[in-house]
Amino acid sequence: APLGEAPAPEVMGAREAVAEGAQRAADVKTSGPEIAVEEVATPRQRPPLHGLPLRRQLMTFEFAFSILFLCTQLFRSNVYLGTNKELLRDLGDASTGYAYTQIFAASLPASAIIFPVINMCLERRGFADTFMLTVGLGVVWNAVALVRNLPFQLLGFAVFTNFRAFLYCAHFVFLTHTFGSRTSGRIQGTISLLAACVNFM
């Protein structure tokens, strides 16, 4: 435009567009680090015990809970396995040719059919409810064992088989999920050693 004349509307519009574009670019550069920080902070975090040294993991509540839970439930399970034959004999199993003892032994591997149910329970209800269900199953077969009725023990066989499946599955999944695959094997070895000492006593 000649000197002294006002710029044409088209020139003024172009200048405003350029200024607006520059301002937007400056805003993006200014807010870029903040956006990046938010994106780094929001991904799903690993469980807090993953990556910790083994010694620190052994000093946590989760490890103490794993020891207490497995030792008590494994002791109950092994006592029932060791005394069930005498229990059934006292209830008259000898007169059946120890048929109930054989049914009990054959029912133990049948827990494999309930693995999908255990997986569904862990996924939908979590560890707390699954552990509570395991304890509840233990209460049921303990109560059945107190009833002086031989045919009624078949219910106890079925519940006990599922109890053992829930116990081992939930325990090992809990260890791997909580402590990580790097140390879960050594943690389980430590727990098994302590559980063996409890069962020996």
C-alpha positions in Angstrom: 0.0 0.0 0.0 1.3 3.6 -0.7 2.8 5.5 2.2 0.1 7.2 4.3 -2.7 5.0 3.1 -4.5 2.5 5.4 -3.8 -1.2 4.6 -6.4 -3.1 2.6 -8.8 -5.3 4.5 -7.3 -8.4 2.9 -3.8 -7.4 4.2 -5.1 -6.8 7.7 -6.9 -10.2 7.7 -3.8 -12.0 6.7 -1.8 -10.2 9.4 -4.4 -11.2 12.0 -4.3 -14.9 10.8 -0.5 -15.0 11.0 -0.6 -13.5 14.5 -3.2 -15.9 15.7 -1.2 -18.9 14.3 1.9 -17.7 16.0 0.0 -17.4 19.3 -1.4 -20.9 19.0 2.1 -22.3 18.3 3.4 -20.5 21.4 0.5 -22.0 23.5 1.4 -25.5 22.2 5.0 -25.1 23.1 4.1 -23.8 26.5 1.6 -26.6 27.3 3.6 -29.4 25.7 5.6 -30.4 28.8 2.5 -30.4 31.0 0.7 -32.7 28.6 3.8 -35.0 28.5 4.0 -35.1 32.3 0.3 -36.1 32.6 0.7 -38.9 30.0 3.7 -40.3 31.9 1.9 -40.2 35.2 -1.4 -41.8 34.1 -0.3 -45.3 32.9 -1.3 -48.2 35.1 1.2 -48.6 37.8 2.8 -52.0 38.7 1.9 -53.5 42.0 4.0 -51.7 44.7 6.0 -54.8 45.7 7.2 -55.7 42.2 10.9 -55.0 41.8 11.7 -54.7 45.5 14.6 -56.7 46.9 13.6 -60.1 48.3 14.5 -59.1 51.8 12.1 -56.1 51.7 9.3 -58.3 50.3 9.8 -60.7 53.2 9.1 -57.9 55.6 5.7 -56.9 54.2 2.1 -57.6 55.4 1.4 -59.5 52.2 4.1 -62.0 52.9 2.9 -62.4 56.5 -0.6 -63.0 55.3 0.5 -65.6 52.8 2.4 -67.5 55.5 -0.5 -67.4 57.9 -3.1 -68.3 55.3 -1.3 -71.2 53.7 0.0 -72.7 57.0 -3.4 -72.8 58.6 -5.3 -74.0 55.6 -2.7 -76.5 54.6 -2.5 -77.9 58.1 -6.3 -78.4 58.1 -6.2 -80.1 54.7 -3.4 -82.5 55.6 -5.0 -83.5 58.8 -8.2 -84.4 57.0 -6.2 -86.3 54.4 -4.4 -88.2 57.0 -7.3 -89.0 59.3 -10.2 -89.5 56.8 -9.7 -93.2 56.4 -10.0 -93.7 60.2 -13.0 -91.4 60.3 -14.8 -93.4 57.6 -13.9 -96.7 59.2 -15.4 -95.5 62.5 -18.6 -94.6 60.5 -18.8 -98.2 59.1 -16.9 -98.0 55.9 -15.4 -101.4 56.6 -18.8 -103.0 56.0 -18.8 -101.5 52.5 -15.4 -102.9 51.6 -14.0 -99.4 52.1 -16.0 -98.1 49.2 -16.2 -94.6 50.6 -12.4 -94.4 51.1 -11.9 -95.3 47.5 -14.5 -92.7 46.4 -12.7 -90.1 48.4 -9.3 -91.0 46.8 -10.8 -90.9 43.4 -12.5 -87.6 43.9 -9.3 -85.7 44.6 -8.2 -85.2 41.0 -11.7 -84.3 40.0 -11.0 -80.7 41.1 -9.6 -80.0 37.7 -13.1 -79.4 36.3 -13.6 -76.4 38.6 -10.5 -74.4 37.3 -12.6 -72.2 35.0 -14.8 -71.3 38.0 -11.8 -70.4 40.1 -10.4 -68.2 37.2 -13.8 -66.5 36.9 -13.9 -65.9 40.7 -10.5 -64.4 40.7 -11.2 -62.1 37.8 -14.6 -60.9 38.9 -14.4 -60.9 42.7 -10.6 -60.5 43.4 -8.4 -62.1 46.0 -10.3 -61.0 49.1 -13.6 -62.7 48.1 -11.8 -65.8 46.7 -9.9 -66.3 50.0 -13.1 -65.9 51.9 -14.8 -68.4 49.7 -11.9 -70.8 50.3 -12.2 -70.5 54.1 -16.0 -71.0 53.7 -15.5 -74.2 51.8 -13.2 -75.4 54.6 -15.8 -74.7 57.2 -18.4 -76.7 55.2 -16.3 -79.9 55.0 -15.2 -79.6 58.6 -18.9 -79.4 59.6 -19.7 -82.4 57.4 -16.9 -84.4 59.0 -18.5 -83.9 62.4 -21.8 -85.5 61.3 -21.9 -89.2 62.2 -23.4 -90.3 58.9 -21.4 -92.3 56.3 -23.4 -91.4 53.1 -23.4 -87.7 54.2 -19.6 -87.7 53.9 -19.9 -87.7 50.1 -20.9 -84.0 50.4 -17.7 -83.4 52.4 -15.6 -85.2 49.7 -17.0 -82.8 47.0 -16.5 -79.7 49.1 -13.0 -80.7 50.2 -11.8 -81.4 46.6 -13.0 -77.9 45.6 -11.5 -76.4 48.7 -8.0 -77.7 47.8 -8.3 -76.4 44.3 -9.3 -72.9 45.4 -6.6 -72.9 48.1 -3.7 -73.7 45.8 -4.9 -71.7 42.8 -5.6 -68.6 44.7 -2.4 -68.8 46.7 0.0 -69.2 43.8 -1.8 -66.5 41.7 -1.7 -64.2 44.6 2.1 -64.7 45.0 2.8 -64.0 41.4 0.5 -61.0 41.2 1.7 -59.5 44.4 5.5 -60.1 44.4 6.2 -60.5 40.7 7.6 -63.5 38.8 11.2 -62.6 39.7 10.9 -63.5 43.4 7.6 -65.4 43.7 9.5 -68.8 43.4 11.8 -68.0 46.3 9.0 -66.6 48.4 6.9 -69.7 47.8 10.0 -71.9 48.8 10.2 -69.9 52.1 6.5 -70.3 52.8 6.6 -74.0 52.0 9.5 -74.5 54.4 7.6 -72.8 57.2 4.4 -74.6 56.3 6.3 -78.0 56.5 7.6 -77.1 59.9 4.1 -76.3 61.1 2.7 -79.5 59.7 5.5 -81.5 61.2 4.6 -80.2 64.7 
